[in-house]
Amino acid sequence: MTFCLGIKTKHGIVGLSDTRITSGNETTTSKKVFVVNKNKHSFFVMTSGLRSVRDKAITYFTEAIGQQDDKFNKLYKTVNELGNQIKQVATEDKEHLEEAGLQFNLHAIIGGQLQDDEEPKLYLLYPQGNWIEIQKGTPFVIIGNSGFGNPVLRRSITFDESLEFAIKSAFLAFDATRISANDVDFPIDTVVLKNGTFSITEHRFEQNELVHISDYWNTQLKEAVTHLPADALNRAFGYQEAQLDEH
């Protein structure tokens, strides 16, 4: 499993992914973000799924980008090309994988801004090659292990947030997943694209750089639970209204 996240705000896009790869009993680390930075032409791709499918599709895609990239003036055209490469891999490998009891599975998050895009765009690409655009109604998307990070983002992220707020929320969503699932872990890779800059900033964080944030968040959560205005819940212990009023 994996954890990859993209957030779109009115100020730009933030992305975060873990690097853990689990294959049977073996655990390794591998980068799951592919970045292209050119003049007025920047995008990233994050993937979740079978590593063999991912590596083959990205290899094909990288070759196609090398040959055709300058022809793409809007990000959706790049997304279409990645979809074409995934479908090509499916034609070659899907039947054999399913015969071996493996599911052909590759989801991708693509974010960026090309020269004719009015603003940075964020897309979710499905294994079948079709896609949806992530917009301000629900301005984030997670692929891989999504269940634990979703509540954090649904309670915190709106389209109007700053990129600084978005990267904090992204980390907390990852951290919630990390402590709940043994197949998601550090190091993490982040990407940030500000509106109109056409330049993606990448950074890798090790656990020791961010452990103080996890510790602070845990402390604050415990404090919040302690001071929660929840006297009404004392009825669960059979307390009467009069006893509650005395407090």
Secondary structure, 3 states (H helix, E strand, C coil): CCEEEEEEECCEEEEEEECEEEECCEEEECCCEEEEEECCEEEEEEEEECHHHHHHHHHHHHHHHHHHHHHCCCHHHHHHHHHHHHHHHHHHHHHHHHHCCCCCCEEEEEEEEECCCCCCEEEEECCCCCEEECCCCCCEEEEECCCCCHHHHHHHCCCCCCHHHHHHHHHHHHHHHHCCCCCCCCCEEEEEEECCCCCEEEEEECHHHHHHHHHHHHHHHHHHHHCCCCHHHHHHHCCCHHHHHHC
